[in-house]
Amino acid sequence: MGLVSRARARLTASLRPSQVLPSPNIWQWPEVYEAENRAQDVDGAVWALLADLANWGGDVLDVGCGDGFHLPRFAERAATVVGVEPHPPLVERAQARIAGLTGVAVRLGAAHDLPVDDGGFDVVHARTAYFFGPGCEPGLREADRVLRPGGALVVVDLDATFPPYGSWMRADLPSYDAGEVDRFFEIEGFELHRVRTRWRFADRATLEAVLRIEFSAAVAERAIATVPGLEFPVGYRVLIRRKPRGLILR
């Protein structure tokens, strides 16, 4: 989701359960977004960190799963995997992707109104989806509802403080306050891990197409002009909050 879209997502707290806000990049250009997913984190730095943060061998819920790009990877270890996605065409694409996999399902739904029972998951994962800072409190409550005691909410988002990608993000939304977002998640009880990665593309045309669906025209063209080859560094913020196993006395 582009940064302008994620700013609008901060209004999610006022939405009715049936309402969702669009994610223009993957909703409008799913094939380009597929290429973007394949280019991300080519060294596996995010996955290496995630491996030690939660129980990926249990039951996993992927919130905002899009067209299901990460579901097969979760299914390699998890007992069961459920993807939740609010956009019906992406639900169909995700269901086609997981056809033939056992223990994997995709459901139509939103982060603030998850279509699953209480306490059924060991991990709730969300990657560049919904959990962008102030305004995502309804989703935080839903994650707590569906997690088992000791389970973890894992949020993977882009780091707006790390150049050059973060600089392009801030250029499109100068009012975005990365410090405010970090403080919000700290207050909400999350641990923060910063990860440095590389995005690498098969060809120049794909790199340029991805930048054009993620940024405004002016920022995209500036980014294209400053990237000489087929890759650039990108920072991530990985946030984790564990659900207590017992009562918390205040």
C-alpha angles and dihedrals in degrees: 000000000000119000095252089054091049091052089056088048088065086074090063092104089073095051125107113239091257093055127088135174119235126252099212099195101058095026093057102028109028094158093054090046089052089057089048091053091051091051096050125103095354092180094052095238095146093047091049090055094044092053091072099038104069147008101275090169091069131063113316130198117196110201116206090010093172110197091347100263094153099037097089090051092052089047091060089074110011126096088221135357128202122186120200120199130167099208112081097210090054091048088057092049091048092050090052090050094054096043108133095021116118122225094018126113138167124213134188110243148105135256092246093050108031115193094224137094127263120277099002103126140068094197133028109194127190123177118193087332131119101318099092102133136277109025097041095092094112089058091048089055091048091051090052090050096054098039123093118232106283092023123131138230107213118193121188115191138159118268110237091193095063118083145261098014093036090051090054090049093052092046089061093046111024092174091064108114110202091186091055090052092050091049091050093055092043090055089048089057103256128148113226124217122180117210129191116212143165127237111207126184132203093230142001095253091059093048091052093046091053094050090050094056093046101048143034115273095258095047092044093053091048090050092049090051093052097049108078101183141018102293145046136181120263128187126216134198112216113195127188133185122178124211111236117253094218143013120311112217116209 
